[in-house]
Amino acid sequence: MGVVFESTIKMGENNEWYIELKDTVDARVEICISLEEYSEKVEELGKDYGGNIDEVKWLKDDNVPPHVMDEIREGMSKIQADIEEKSGKPIDLKK
């Protein structure tokens, strides 16, 4: 069985977005209110599998507006660039 995380973008009561991160192997759920926190939680959960995550499925609730999706995409691109710069290797976040 592969290690699959589900990342669902949701809107909170105050129109603030957050990401619900679910480890589908053991059903742990983490709530992340920033991309930095999301990155930390993915790394933390991934340690249980030696850092080997087979797939991250991205989902979003129907009420998430397009500008929030753009904000998250831009932020994830910056995080990806930072990781690649530090490691010296390209990564594929589309998995």
Salt bridges, closest charged atoms under 4 A:
ASP23 OD2 - ARG28 NH2 2.97
ASP26 OD2 - ARG28 NE 2.76
GLU30 OE1 - LYS41 NZ 3.42
ASP48 OD2 - ARG28 NH2 2.76
ASP61 OD2 - LYS10 NZ 3.50
ASP70 OD1 - ARG73 NH1 3.36
GLU74 OE2 - LYS78 NZ 3.55
